Amino acid sequence: MTAITDTSLKNLLRISFPMMMTFMSGHGMLFVNRLLLADYSLEAMNGMATAGMIAAIFQFGVASVASIAEVFVGQNNGLKHYNKMGESVWQMIWFALATQILFVMIAYGFSDLLIPQALHEHGLIFFKIIMYFGCLQGVFTALSGFYVGQGKTLIVTVAAVIGNLVNLVLNYFLIFGWGEKIPPLGTIGSAIATVAASGVQSLILLIVFLKPSNRLTFGTRRYHLNFKLMKECLRIGTPAAIGHMLEIVAWSIIAHILAAVGNDFITIQNLCSSFFLLFSFFSEGLQKGMIAITSNLIGAQKIKEIGSLLRNGMAIHFAVMALLIIPLFIYPHSLSALFSIPATSSLGQEFQLAMRLLWIFFLFDGLVWVTSGILVSAGDTKFIMVVNAITAWLFAVLPVKLITSYTNLSAGKVWGIVTVYAFFNFCFFYQRYRSQKWLKLRLN
């Protein structure tokens, strides 16, 4: 049991790659869900995509708080306080389970208000089913933190792949039906499949988490509530979660704005968000690797080596962008065919423009993920909260509202506004890193 303090490109890839595969599995299944629903009905796909984004405001908020477990695990691993590692994970599991009360209240009392009226037919029931099991994302994230903080990311990948295979099979049979035994359920079937997959993933990680060797060495049997530790986890984790929630709220508001402008606008938005989901696994997996190594470096008091880690993280990101330029920038017309959109149609032309702008967005957004991994590991989460909130609303929501209200901007060009938001977000995060003001959390 050694701290993960090797900042080399090879070690960062070793830890990040399984997490990339984990997120690729999850995002790929979400993409396939949308693809299947688009084949079933484009209106069903729009309803599911928009409802899923709104549900994500609450799910990702809880998951963002629960993910702080990986920082506590990583720093304890660096300090060689192995028997304390399981206890912080348990606090975040209890927190996630407690939020289920909130999820049910939102699903029962506010669904009609949160889902745009035009998307009620397909989006409303999808949103309710997902929210009735909303805590599962937080439980999975808390359990994942136990493995990510130690750099043991393969088990998380295995759980994700198995869960998403379940998701794929159930989606196919539940969306379209199976003879006379299962009627076509459309978005209801997609929601059931998504919930089942989340449950399977969490169960696999929990079984391994509770195996005898982990209970003995890493204190995973220390399941009792520790209010002092939970308070500390929430103090560090909540600001970043609020920031992410406000950011996702901003994207949901943009979806509402574009839905009101016209069908082409919301279709382009949902297609762009679909490809964002498909390809963003690179950035999210790389950030997990950054968090794992940085938290161990902080625990081992090797702060000066973080700069080398950041350079390697950016190198990996630029290599990924060189790959993504092929489908997104050079051959975007091949992607429109997946959704049966003719490349020569007006919608197809706008889609191709949006894909090229999406590549530019990825360029800056990925750098944000890499840099924020360091800030999260150091507990500088209040800064993340403030910046995510300000930039999303000032440089994305407000310009989209004003420009779509007072100009004739085409559907594809909307993503040009979003690239400006990503650029400013990166500038703020990188300047924060350069300022050396980000070291906040050090465990004793």
Secondary structure, 3 states (H helix, E strand, C coil): CCCCCCCCHHHHHHHHHHHHHHHHHHHHHHHHHHHHHHHHCHHHHHHHHHHHHHHHHHHHHHHHHHCHHHHHHHHHHHHCCHHHHHHHHHHHHHHHHHCHHHHHHHHHHCHHHHCCHHHHHHHHHHHHHHHHCCCHHHHHHHHHHHHHCCCCCHHHHHHHHHHHHHHHHHHHHHHHCECCCECCCCHHHHHHHHHHHHHHHHHHHHHHHCCHHHHHHCCCCCCCCCHHHHHHHHHHHHHHHHHHHHHHHHHHHHHHHHHHHCHHHHHHHHHHHHHHHHHCHHHHHHHHHHHHHHHHHHHCCCHHHHHHHHHHHHHHHHHHHHHHHHHHHHCCHHHHHHHCCCCCCHHHHHHHHHHHHHHHHHHHHHHHHHHHHHHHHCCCHHHHHHHHHHHHHHHHHHHHHHHHHHCCCCCCCHHHHHHHHHHHHHHHHHHHHHHCCCCCCCCC
